[in-house]
Amino acid sequence: MQQDKTIIVNFCPTGMVPTKEITPHVPISVEEIVEQTHEAYELGITIVHVHARDKDGLPDYKKSVYRDIFEGIRKYCPGLIICGSTSGRLISEFEKRSEVIELKPDMCSLTLSSLNFVQHASVNEPEIIQKLAAKMADYGVKPEMECFDLGMINYGQFLIKKGLIEGPFYWNLLFGNIAGFQPDFFQIGAAINAIPRGHFTSLAGLGIHQLPVNACAIAMGYGVRVGLEDNIWYDSQKRKKAKNIELLQRVHKLIEMHGHTLFTSSDFGNKGFYNQKNAEIRNKYG
């Protein structure tokens, strides 16, 4: 869905892979994640897509860690749409993956099938996907539907027809993974064409593909996903390690160059993406 020249910016500061050894700029601690999200919020973002890390910097699923991150973001970034990760990349148990849902963020990620990355697999069995979708519905959380290939889009539409996911609908289409969509116009066009009319869509490019995919999305009026989760480099020659704010500043320049504006959190929330079951929590920091 084109946003009438307003662009969704989905900010993904941490992810599960980058470490301080890989790049010193990735935010790991609660304080770092909150601080960099606040910096991004001041510049302008629509959504923050949050991954938690433990005290050793490893990916964490615990509700206690996510709670501290969410509270910090709500305090310093009032009204920002918060999305928590339910990734199956390193954790398979439903109970662990779904803990974050109980905090009632506005959204949670929902990867719509299993897939291989270069060195790891993300296992998402149909039963787990459906249980995650059902639990999100119970807690008022909207799914951020993550798709790495056309089959995932098909499965997302199956869940919608089944009534496990209710609108409004938001899709993240990710390009550049070795076992999924590749960042060429043919595959980008096929993916976008498979999304039903009236749904919200953002495009992500992995690694050095982040900038061209972001540029393509903005030129067409679609949302973007940007941040160190997907790409640690500022340039395609991999000479400069990027900072989150630098990647975001570049996206804002592209938005301005194309005569577009930011689709704000409040705009997005008012379209139905604010979690109505956490209104009291959100209003506390509003």
N, C-alpha and C positions, 0 to 999 in steps of 0.2 A: 504494500500500500504506500503510495507516495503521500508525503505529508504536507502537500500544498506549500512547498518551499520551506518547510520547517523540518529540521533534521534531528533525529534521535541520536544522542551520543551515549553509548554504553561504555563506561569506564571500567577496565579490568586491570587493577594495579598489581596483583600478586600472582594468582594462579597456583599451580601445584609443582611446577618444574623449576623455575629460576631460584637459585640460592645466592647468598652473598658471595660465594666463590665464583659463581658464573657472572654475576653483575652486582657491584656494590650498591646499585641504585634501587634494587627491588625492596619494597617494604615488607618486613617479616613480622615484627612485633605489633602488638595492638596499637601502640602509640604511633608507630611509623605508618601503619595502614590508615589510621584516623587522620593523621597529619597530611598525608599525600591526598587522601580523599577530600579533605577540606580545601587544600590548594586547588584541586581540580574543580571543586564546587564553586570556588570563587571565580574561576575562569569561565565555567559553564559546562555542566554535564546533565544528562537526563536520568541516568541510572548508574549506580555503582554495583558491580558484580564482585562479591566478596568471597575470598578463600581464606580460611583460618590456618595459622601455623602454631605449632607448640613451642615451648621454650628453647628447643634445639633447632628450630627453623623448619621442622618437618610438617607436612600437611596434617591437619587435625580436623576432626569432625565434631568435637565436643561442644555441646550447647553452652557450657560455661565460657569458653573462649569466644564463640560467636556473640554471646550476650554482651561482653565487654566491647567488642568492636562495634556492634550495632548501637549501643548506648552512646559511645563516643561520636559516631557519625550523626546520630540524631541530635546530639547536643550542639555540635559545631556546624552541621549542615541541615538545618530544619527544612522539612518538606522533601528532601531528596528521596527518590525511589531506591529502596534497598533490596538487592537480590542476593540470596545466599546460595552456596554451591551444595549440590547433593551428589557430587561426582562419584562414579564407580571405578575410577582409574586405579585407586589403591585400596579402596574399601568396598567390600562386597555386601556386607550384612545390611539388610533393610533398616533394622533398628538404629544402627549407627548413622547410616546415610541420611536418615529422616529426622534426626534429632533437631537439626537447625530449623525445620519447619515449625516446630513447637514454639519457637520464639515469635512467630507471626510476622516475619518480614513481609514486604509488599509482594515479593516474587521469590521463586527459587528455580534454579536451573533444572531442566528435565531433558537429558540426552535420550533420543528416541530410538536407539538401537545400540548394540555392541559395535565396537570398531577397534582397529589396530592403529597405534601410533608407531613411530620408528622403532622404539625400544619397549613399549608397553602396550597392553590392551586395556580398553575401558569396557568392562563387562556390564551390560544392561539387559537382563533377561526380561521378556514380556511381562511376567508376573511382577517383577520389581518395578518396572516402569508404571504399570497400572496401579500398584499399591502406592507409589510415590504421588501419582496424580490424584488418587482418591484422598490421601492424607492432606495434600495441599488444599483441596477443595474443602475439607473439614475445618481447616484452620484459616480459611479466607485468603490463601496464598495463590497468586496467579503463576502459572508455569512460564518460564522462559524456555521456549522449545528450541533446543539445540540440534541442528541438522548438519551432518557432514556428507550426506549423499541423498539421492532422490528417494531411496527406500525409507529414510527417516521421515521425509516429508509425507510420504504415503502413510506411514504408521501414525504420524501426528493427526492426519485427517481421519484415520480410523478411530482414534481415541475421541476426537470431536464428535463423530457420528454416533459413537457408543455412549456419549454423554459424560465421559470421565473428565473432559476438559470443557469448560464453558467460557464464553467470550467475556471481555475482549481478548483477542489472540495476538501474541507477540512471538515472532520467529527470529532466531539467530542462524544465519547461513554461513558456515565456515569453510573457507577455501584455502587449499595449499597443503592439506595433510596428505601423506603418501598414499593412504588407502581411502581417499574420498574425493570430493569436488576439487578440481584443479582451477586455478584462477585465470581462465580464458573466457572470452566473451560468449562462446557457445554454451559453456557450462553455467556461467552466471545467468545467462538468459533463460536457460532451461529451468534452473532452480527458481528464479523469480516467477516464471510463468506457471510453476506448479503451486504457488501460494494462492489461496482463494482471495478474491476481491474483498476489500474491507478489512483485511488483516494488516497488522503492523510488521514491518520487516527491517532487519539490520543485516549488513554484510560485514564479515571479518576476513582478514587475510593473515595467514600464519607466517611467521618469520619475515623474510624480506618481501613477502607479498602483501604485507599490511598496508603500506602506502598506496600501491596501485589499486588494491581492492577498495580502500577507503575513498580514493579519488573517484573511482568508477561509481561507487554508491552515491556519493554526494552529487556528482554530475547528474545522476538520474533522479535525485530527490529521495533516496532511501537512507535509512539510518546506518550508523557505523558502530563497530565495536573496536576499541583502541586501548592499548596499554601493554605493559611489560609481560602480562600473562602470555600473550601471543607472540611478542617480538621484543627482543632486547637490544636490537640495533637501530641506530638512527639512519644509517645509509646502507644502500644495497651492497657496497663493497666491504661491509662489516669492519670499518675502521674506527667507528665511534660507538661506544655503548650509550644507549639512549636513557633519558630520564622520562618518567611518566609525563611530567608537565610539558616536556619538549614535544613528545608525540601528540599530546592534546593540543598544544599551540598550533601545530602544523594542521591538524584537522580544522581548527577554527579559521585559519587562513583560507583553507579550501572552501569552507562554508561561505565565508565573506566573498571570495573571488567569484563564486557561482550565484551570488545574490540571494542566498538562503539565510535563514536564521535558525537559532537553536529551538528545538522542541523542548520546552522546560519541563522540569519534574512536575510542577503544578499542572501544566497542560496535560501531561501524560497521566498523572494521577486522576485528574478530573475526567479522563476518558474511561475510567474504571479500573485503573491499576493500583490505586491506593488500597491497602488492606483495611476494609471497613471494620474488621474485628480487632484492630489495634489502634483505632481512632483515638482512644484515651491516651495511649502511649505517645502517639504522634503529636497530639495537641499539647502534651506536657512540654515538648521541646519546640512548639510552634510559635 
